[in-house]
Amino acid sequence: MAYSMAGPLYIGWYSVWDNSADDDVNERWHHDTLKSLEPITRGQL
């Protein structure tokens, strides 16, 4: 795995759930949580 040397830390952010009926709420949670980390991150792929 390659990652940027621009920061001292690499975090892989993944979400997994069992029920496809929960897709909307879980995808929104994942997106919102990742967005909240933007002030302390240096980018993403």
N, C-alpha and C positions, 0 to 999 in steps of 0.2 A: 504494500500500500504506500502510495506517495502522498505527502502532505507538505503544505507550505512551511518554509522555515521562517516566515514573517512573524510567527507567534510562538510562544513557549509551550503551547498545549494544543493537542488535537482532540476534538470531541466528535464522535459519530453519533448522530441523533436518529434514532429509529423508534417507531411505534408499531406495536403488534396487538391485534385484538381478534377475538374468536368469531364474533357475529357480524356478518356483513350489513345487518340492519343498523349497526352502530357506526357505519362509515362516516356519515356527515359529522357527527359530534366528535369523533376521534380525529378525523382529519383537521377539523377546525381547531381542536385542542393542540394538536401537533404544530400547526401553522402559527397559532397565537403564541405558544410557548417559545418556539424558535424565534419569532419576531421580537419577543421580549428580551432576548439575549443579544440583539444587534448592537446595543451600546458597548458591549464588552467583547465583541468579536471583530475579526478582520476579514470577513468574507466567507463565502460558501460556494459549493459547486452544485 
